[in-house]
Amino acid sequence: MVEIEFKVEDIIDKITELQRVQIPRAGMLALNQAVYEASQELKRQAESRFVSPVPLTLNSFLYKKATAESLEAKIFIRDDVPKGNSPSRYLLPQIYGGIHYRTRFQRALGYTPNPEDGSPILAPNRLMVPTGSPAVRRNMYGNMSPGQYTQILASIRNESSAGNKVVNRGRGRNRTAGRYFYISQEMLDDQYRNIKSRRPGIFLSSNGRLSKVLTETGLPTYTGKFPFKDIALTTATAEFNRTFSRLVLR
């Protein structure tokens, strides 16, 4: 979060009586214009720095306006997403560097037992990433569709608890019977030696075919490439000075 505050008393000795009336309102309007422009610049920068960013990311740069009673405005990244992953959290490694953010799906796999031995399917330092298989249903941004993530989790949990087949309830031609299940490294080495892929992951068994849709990998580490505070402060400061000068000196 970036806070921008306007202190009238810092310039009170340098103004006329008319300006004494104008300045608080001009400061409020300039602050609000500054945080708006900063949010738009953050959106533009995210669009150019990230590969195929989703709308949730691009629209996550929010601001709180200043008021006549409080000449302070804020720029921040959205945190509360009831049915999704929090942008303020998954963007954190991109801003400051650090390990990859584990999504709700990844964390859920950490609580789902492997039906073979009861251990968690996914360790805290591991990820499941989509493969290039045609069985991966991708949205317009190139990501696995949220619906398929939901079906995978439901199928694996059902497999863990009952071992029953789960039906993919897609529409039209996409409607097929099948089930998703996890194959560990031990299972690959023991029971599934005929599978070409030798890395553990999640597979789809459908219509007599076996397709790997997610492969297990380690958590990548990032260096910060999105300087949120620098972008916000530079843009907001320049816009505030420009707007404030125009309003007071017009």
C-alpha positions in Angstrom: 0.0 0.0 0.0 1.2 3.5 -0.8 -0.1 6.5 1.2 0.0 10.1 -0.1 -0.7 12.9 2.3 -1.1 16.6 1.7 -0.1 19.0 4.6 -1.6 22.5 4.1 0.5 23.9 7.0 3.7 23.3 5.0 2.9 26.1 2.6 0.5 28.3 4.6 3.0 31.2 4.9 3.4 31.5 1.1 -0.2 31.9 0.0 -2.7 34.7 -0.4 -6.1 34.9 1.4 -7.9 33.6 -1.6 -5.5 30.7 -1.9 -6.1 29.8 1.7 -9.7 28.9 0.7 -8.7 27.2 -2.6 -5.8 25.1 -1.3 -7.6 22.4 0.8 -10.1 21.7 -2.0 -7.3 21.8 -4.6 -5.3 19.4 -2.5 -8.2 17.0 -2.2 -8.9 17.0 -5.9 -5.2 16.7 -6.8 -4.7 13.7 -4.4 -7.7 11.9 -5.9 -6.5 12.5 -9.5 -3.0 11.4 -8.5 -4.2 8.0 -7.1 -6.5 7.4 -10.0 -3.7 8.0 -12.5 -1.4 5.8 -10.4 -3.9 3.0 -10.5 -4.1 3.3 -14.3 -0.4 3.3 -14.7 0.0 0.2 -12.6 -2.6 -1.5 -14.8 -0.6 -0.5 -17.9 2.7 -1.6 -16.4 1.2 -5.0 -15.4 -0.2 -5.5 -18.9 3.2 -5.0 -20.4 5.4 -6.8 -17.8 3.3 -9.9 -17.3 2.4 -12.6 -19.8 -1.3 -12.7 -20.6 -2.5 -11.2 -17.3 -6.1 -12.0 -16.3 -8.6 -9.2 -15.6 -8.5 -9.9 -11.9 -4.8 -8.9 -11.9 -5.2 -5.8 -14.1 -8.2 -4.6 -12.1 -6.6 -5.2 -8.7 -4.9 -1.8 -8.3 -7.4 0.1 -6.2 -7.3 3.4 -4.4 -9.1 5.2 -1.5 -9.9 8.9 -2.1 -9.0 11.8 0.1 -11.9 13.8 1.6 -12.3 17.4 2.8 -11.8 16.1 6.4 -8.8 13.8 5.6 -6.3 15.0 3.0 -4.8 11.5 2.6 -5.3 9.0 -0.3 -4.1 5.4 -0.6 -3.2 3.1 -3.5 -3.3 -0.6 -2.7 -3.7 -4.1 -4.3 -7.0 -5.9 -3.8 -6.9 -8.6 -1.2 -10.4 -9.9 -0.6 -11.5 -12.3 -3.4 -14.3 -14.6 -2.1 -14.0 -17.2 -4.8 -10.5 -16.8 -6.1 -6.9 -16.2 -5.2 -5.9 -12.9 -3.7 -4.0 -10.6 -6.1 -2.1 -8.9 -3.2 -0.7 -12.3 -2.3 0.1 -13.8 -5.6 1.7 -10.6 -6.8 3.9 -10.3 -3.8 6.7 -12.5 -5.2 6.6 -10.4 -8.4 7.0 -7.2 -6.3 9.6 -8.2 -3.7 10.9 -11.5 -5.0 10.5 -14.8 -3.3 8.9 -18.2 -3.8 5.9 -18.9 -6.0 2.5 -18.3 -4.5 0.5 -21.5 -3.9 -3.0 -21.1 -5.1 -6.1 -22.4 -3.4 -6.0 -25.5 -5.6 -2.4 -26.2 -4.7 -3.1 -25.8 -1.0 -6.2 -28.0 -1.3 -4.0 -30.8 -2.8 -1.8 -30.4 0.3 -4.9 -31.5 2.4 -6.0 -34.3 0.1 -4.6 -37.8 0.9 -3.0 -40.0 -1.6 -5.3 -43.1 -1.8 -2.2 -45.3 -2.0 -0.7 -44.4 1.4 -2.8 -41.6 3.0 0.0 -39.0 2.7 -0.8 -35.6 1.3 -0.7 -35.5 -2.5 1.3 -32.3 -2.6 4.1 -31.3 -0.2 4.3 -27.6 0.9 7.3 -27.1 -1.4 5.8 -28.5 -4.5 3.4 -27.4 -7.3 1.2 -28.9 -9.9 1.5 -27.2 -13.3 -0.6 -27.8 -16.4 1.0 -29.9 -19.2 0.7 -29.3 -22.9 -1.8 -32.1 -23.3 -4.9 -31.6 -25.4 -6.8 -32.8 -22.3 -6.0 -29.5 -20.6 -8.9 -27.1 -21.2 -7.5 -23.6 -21.5 -9.2 -20.3 -21.3 -8.5 -17.3 -23.5 -5.5 -16.3 -21.3 -3.8 -19.7 -21.9 -4.5 -21.0 -18.3 -6.2 -24.1 -17.3 -9.9 -23.3 -16.9 -11.2 -22.8 -13.3 -13.9 -25.4 -14.0 -11.3 -28.1 -14.8 -9.4 -27.3 -11.6 -12.7 -27.8 -9.7 -13.4 -31.1 -11.5 -9.9 -32.4 -10.8 -10.1 -31.7 -7.1 -13.6 -33.2 -6.8 -12.5 -36.3 -8.7 -9.3 -36.8 -6.7 -11.1 -36.3 -3.4 -13.8 -38.8 -4.5 -11.1 -41.2 -5.5 -9.3 -40.8 -2.2 -12.5 -41.5 -0.2 -14.4 -44.0 -2.3 -12.5 -44.9 -5.4 -15.5 -44.2 -7.6 -15.6 -42.9 -11.1 -16.5 -39.2 -11.5 -18.3 -37.8 -14.5 -17.1 -34.6 -16.2 -20.2 -32.5 -16.4 -19.2 -30.4 -19.4 -21.6 -29.3 -22.1 -22.1 -30.5 -25.6 -19.2 -32.3 -27.3 -17.0 -31.8 -24.2 -19.1 -34.1 -22.1 -17.1 -37.2 -21.4 -16.9 -39.8 -18.7 -13.6 -40.1 -16.9 -11.7 -39.6 -13.7 -8.6 -37.8 -12.5 -6.2 -39.5 -10.3 -2.7 -38.9 -8.8 0.3 -41.0 -9.7 3.3 -40.6 -7.3 6.9 -41.3 -8.1 6.7 -44.6 -6.3 3.6 -45.6 -8.4 5.4 -44.7 -11.6 8.4 -46.8 -10.7 6.2 -49.8 -9.6 2.8 -49.9 -11.2 3.0 -47.6 -14.2 6.3 -48.3 -15.9 4.7 -48.1 -19.3 3.9 -44.4 -18.9 6.4 -42.2 -20.9 6.3 -39.3 -18.4 8.5 -40.3 -15.5 7.5 -37.4 -13.2 4.6 -37.6 -10.8 1.4 -35.8 -11.5 -2.4 -35.9 -12.1 -3.8 -37.9 -15.0 -7.1 -38.1 -16.7 -8.4 -41.6 -17.6 -11.2 -41.1 -20.2 -12.5 -43.3 -23.0 -9.7 -45.8 -22.5 -7.0 -43.2 -22.8 -4.6 -41.9 -20.2 -3.6 -38.2 -20.4 -1.3 -36.3 -18.0 -2.9 -32.9 -17.3 -0.8 -31.7 -14.4 2.9 -32.4 -13.6 4.5 -32.0 -10.2 7.4 -29.7 -9.8 9.3 -27.7 -7.2 8.3 -24.1 -6.2 10.1 -21.6 -8.4 11.7 -18.5 -6.9 11.3 -15.1 -8.4 13.2 -11.8 -8.4 11.0 -8.8 -8.1 10.1 -7.4 -11.5 7.1 -5.3 -10.7 8.1 -2.3 -8.6 4.6 -1.4 -7.3 5.6 1.3 -4.9 8.0 3.0 -7.3 5.4 3.1 -10.1 2.7 4.3 -7.8 4.8 7.0 -6.1 6.4 8.3 -9.3 3.1 8.6 -11.1 1.1 9.9 -8.2 3.7 12.6 -7.3 3.9 13.9 -10.9 0.2 13.9 -11.3 -0.4 15.6 -8.0 2.0 18.4 -8.7 0.6 19.0 -12.1 -3.1 19.0 -11.0 -2.5 21.0 -7.8 -0.6 23.7 -9.7 -3.3 24.0 -12.3 -6.1 24.3 -9.8 -4.3 26.8 -7.5 -2.7 29.0 -10.2 -5.5 29.1 -12.7 
